[in-house]
């Protein structure tokens, strides 16, 4: 058996969560392996809704253009009631604003989301090890020794289980998965083509032959994602001819060229903990949802986005307590999302049209870590933002041609914005270690561009969006959330924040 002792993080599961985490770790210069028990990449449409906050994550990874090109908008629903089709808009359509550039959900079949992330991993030089499962692991003070199904033992600083609802990593860690699975409530999900069915509607037959049936057109293809509610005592037959015959009986349309089928059971479960020593859980390994509201994939991607920079910082020498904030920040979010998706699913089960409505909460733009370990409730705030809130976009003119704050934030670094002359003057005096993520410092509209990087806010939109009323420092974390707001005691307050987020080995000033 070969033993490796030079890996920073072993990630189990190459779905959207594990792939996002691996990509984020790689761009931080970490040594990563990504294994997946499946023989190949996932081939179904399953989780097909990419929420606005996830689009912002994809933009940070340089993948937004691919996602938008391969995805599309959600169509109107069309209820088949006898000979009539009644239109209904499930997704509220919002106009882009200066602070929210991508306000609407994008329909992107899961296999395409996976493929976009996998192409990025390939560009970053990582080969996904399909057909390789985690058989078990042992921890010690220095890290984790994981045994793979190949017999290989892999030595890593950390192990992350992003290996789905039946996670082998979670089971081996002994972490309880609290909740329930309703075995009597099942749904067939099928990817296939349908003759003669218009592609400008998400077709819904609310009660046909005692069943609820849906057919959602998938963008840039002739396929639909078909959903058929099973009766409690029904034994599903996944034979293609039987499925086609059943669909014809239920809807009168011909289903053909089936490429993927699945029987879905509405799990609602939450891991009791997200961390066990040097082992972490993310995505469906930590929380599983009903499909209502399109929350599962998106919550998992944001788990990865939260965990990646923290692993990078601790590996570089930041205090281990930073990793405790992963569970503290993400588990309450998952609990709220579970409650919301369960509420929507219950409405759908009772044939309530309210269960089809989607609004601000599902977009995940207003989720905040305020009041958590890294964002005390009594921390200073601005007129519009608290520590722990999402850092909004805003127009600006940057030194390298940036036109938006999201251009400035893009990458694995922290960003520090200084509003006002006194705050700008203090920027060069603030200590930041040379190890770990860099700190990019900018004075906002102060005229200090000769000495410092300056973001010009000529229209005042940036200052207004960020609610600035006086001299202020705003620190933005690598995952796009407000890390600190400082209005006085510049050096002391900033040093306290830096000590909780950065390596302690040295505190030499470092800026671009």
C-alpha positions, 0 to 999 in steps of 0.5 A: 500500500502506498502512503501519502503524507503531503496532502492538505485536504482530501475531498470525498464527493465530486458533485457541486459541493465537493467540486466547488470546495476543491476549486477554491482550495486549489486556487489557494495553492493547497494540495488536494485530492478529490474522490468519488465512489461513482464510476463517472460524473452524474448524468441527471438533471436532478437539482436544476435551479441555481440561485442568485447567490450561487451565481455570485459564487460562480462569478468569483470562480470565473464560471458565470459566463459558462453557467449563463450560456448553458442555463436559461430562465424558468418558464411560466408554469402551465396547469393542465385543467381539462382542455385548458392550460392556465399560466402561472409564474412560479419565479418572481422576476426581478430587475438587476440593480447596482447591488444585486447584478443577478437577481433571478434563478437560472435553470441549469441541469445538475449534470451541466453544473457539475461539468462546468466545475469539472472543467475548471478543476481540469484547468487547475490540474486536478484529476477527479478519481471516480470509482474511488470510495472512502472505506474509513479513516483514523484521526490523530493530532497531525491529521487524518489517514483515510483508507480508500476502496482501492486499498490506498491509505491517504494522509491529509491534514483534513478530510471533507465529506461532500459525499451525499445524503448517505455519506460514508464520511459522516457515518464513519465519523459517528455524527448523527443525521437527525430527521426523517425519511418518508418512505411512503412519499415518493416521486419518479424523476425522469429525463427524456424527450416528449413529442408535441409538448410546448417548451415555453411552459413548465407543464403540470397536471395537478390531478390526472388519474389520481397522480400529480405529474410535471414536465419541465423543459430543460434549456438548450435541449429537447429534453424535459425533467418529468416528475410523477408522484407515486402512490404510497403502495406503488412499486416503481417500474423504471423500464423505459417502455413502461415509463413511456406507457404510463406517461402516455396514460397520464398526459396523452403525450409520448415520452421517449429517449429517456437518459436518466431515472431516479426515485426520490424520497423527501429526506429532511435531515440535518447533521448534528455537527459539521465537524469532528476533529479534522473531518468536516461535512458539507452539502447533502452529507450535512443536510438534505432537503425536499426539492421544493424551492431549489435550495439543496445544491445552492446551500451545499455550494455555499457550505464549500465557499464558507469552508474553503477560505477557512481551511486555507487560513488555518493550514497557513497558521491561523487559529484552529478556532476559525474552523469552528465558525464553519458549523456555527455559521452554516448549520443555522442557515441549513436549519432555516432552509430545511424549514422553508423547503419543507413548508413549500413541499407540504403546500405542494403535497396539499395541492396548494398553489402557494407551494409553487411561489418563490421569492426573496428567501429562496434567492439566498441573498439576504442570508447573514452570519450576523450574531455568529462567532465571527460577527458579534451582534454588538459590532459596529454597523453602517446605515445599511450593513452589519458585520456578517451580511453579504457584501453587495456589489456597487459601481466603481472605477478601479486601478486595473480597469475594474468597473464593479466591486465584484471585480475587486473582490474576485479571487481568494483574497480579503479586501479592505475598503477605506472610506474617508481621509482618516481611514485611508491614511491608516491603510499602510499602517495596518499589519497583515501577515505574509502567509495565507490569503492576501489583503487587497487595500483600497481607498474609496474616492479619497484622492489618494490614488498616487500612494494607494490603490483607489476606487473612484466612487464619482456617483456616490453609489458605492458609499450609499449602498454601503451606508457610509456616513463617516470615516470607516474601514470595511473588511470583506472576507474571501467568501463575500461577506462583511468581516469587520466594520471599524469606525474608531481605534483603527490599529487596535480594532483591526489587529484584533480582527486580523488575529482571529482570521490570519496566521500568527507566525508573522505580522509584516504589512502586506498589500498589493 
